[in-house]
Amino acid sequence: MQPLLLTHYTLTSSLGPGIAVHLQALMQQRSGLAPCSFETARLDTWIGQVPDAQLPELEPELSQFECRNNRLALLAARQDGFEQAVADACAQYGAHRIGLFMGTSTSGILQTELAYRNRDAASSALPKSFCYSGTHNTF
């Protein structure tokens, strides 16, 4: 098996955005967990959630993709010099040789929950404005 060379990376979690924030939290043995504060769920549990205030807005032409998941991806792309590293790699190797590997959890599930709450009373159809493939699809 050929090793895969990762030339640049970044990360975002409830600890905050970026590599330095995570390193500092690990060195201080600090957790990013907080009591659950979901808008309509009262659960006696702790969660790791990136605060909404840290998430950038999507451009208006991307409004069909509006969800936490995509806002988190945008935040990640804009930190630790990631966008510039991708541009440099494209210039050096060509875009066809660049791979982006991203992991996420369930940050897009809220969009599905909101759509389910607003489904048609007669047919149970989800709202036409709901874009599952662009906001919550786990594939």
Secondary structure, DSSP 8 states (H G I E B T S, - for coil): -----------EETTEESHHHHHHHHHTT----EE---SS---SSEE----GGGS----GGGGGG-SHHHHHHHHHHTSTTHHHHHHHHHHHH-GGG--------STTHHHHHHHHHT--TTT----TT--HHHHT---
